[in-house]
Amino acid sequence: MDPIRQLGWRYAVKKFDPDRKLTAEQLETILESVRLSASAFGLQPYRLVVVDEVQVRESLVEHSMNQDKVLHSSHLLVFAIRLFVDDTDIENHLRLISETRNTPRGNLAGLEQILHQFIGAMSQESYRNWAARQAYLALGNLLTVCALLQVDACPMEGFVPAAYDRILQLDQLGLTATVIATLGFRAQDDPYARQQKVRMPLTEFIIRV
Ligand SMILES: Cc1cc2nc3c(=O)[nH]c(=O)nc-3n(C[C@H](O)[C@H](O)[C@H](O)COP(=O)(O)O)c2cc1C
């Protein structure tokens, strides 16, 4: 498989074929690619919400700049960052490292101190920006893996996070919607499928020092 060819094949789909759905295996691979994404300290300060309910998806269209791919795509995924990371989250993370790697919890005291300092030094705004960056990195992974699987996708910021939080009750889970992705298969008549990719030339884009 040629990754550059696949990345050239992908584009931000404007119109999905409402009748074509991902297989369970394709979906699992894509979800797993998000879970395996790198994050600072491995803290994964976000969750991936899979929105299945058709009625819920219908109600989200008006809060998505009327982009009806939120409804007509095969799957709607919401990257939702944790509202904050607290001492319990840090402890849970350290315990997970300890259990997964069979390392005594006491050996992680140095990391524990670094994590408390790192998280504690951030304002609420800095924390949200930092957490969103982790989520966007995972979104990039998702887009690449979709392209490799020849599954179509559209990353989307054109939605109202507060409305998504309310409708999906994300605030009750200590989460807030950050960016979304719709997955599926391009409609035959999506005009964007035939448009040239617009990217600056490599000579302008790459700076060699
Ligand atoms: C963070 C982000 C948000 C985006 N939001 C939307 C969106 O709400 N609706 C949409 O149709 N496309 C959206 N796009 C798609 C971009 O317009 C598209 O990726 C860009 O024009 C490059 O084209 P290509 O991805 O088709 O190569 C978004 C892309 C990114 C990365």
The ligand as an ORCA input file, in Angstrom:
! r2SCAN-3c Opt
* xyz 0 1
  C     -10.028     20.876     12.168
  C     -10.792     20.834     10.877
  C     -12.096     21.270     10.833
  C     -12.830     21.164      9.650
  N     -14.170     21.482      9.653
  C     -14.912     21.191      8.548
  C     -16.316     21.321      8.578
  O     -16.936     21.686      9.581
  N     -17.011     21.020      7.447
  C     -16.381     20.569      6.310
  O     -17.063     20.281      5.330
  N     -15.045     20.449      6.250
  C     -14.293     20.735      7.349
  N     -12.941     20.558      7.314
  C     -12.300     20.091      6.068
  C     -11.302     21.084      5.460
  O     -11.984     22.130      4.838
  C     -10.411     20.310      4.498
  O      -9.694     19.330      5.204
  C      -9.421     21.227      3.767
  O     -10.107     22.101      2.905
  C      -8.406     20.423      2.960
  O      -9.046     19.614      1.998
  P      -9.006     18.029      1.970
  O      -9.082     17.544      3.409
  O     -10.224     17.650      1.190
  O      -7.738     17.614      1.323
  C     -12.202     20.680      8.476
  C     -10.866     20.249      8.539
  C     -10.170     20.312      9.711
  C      -8.758     19.768      9.750
*
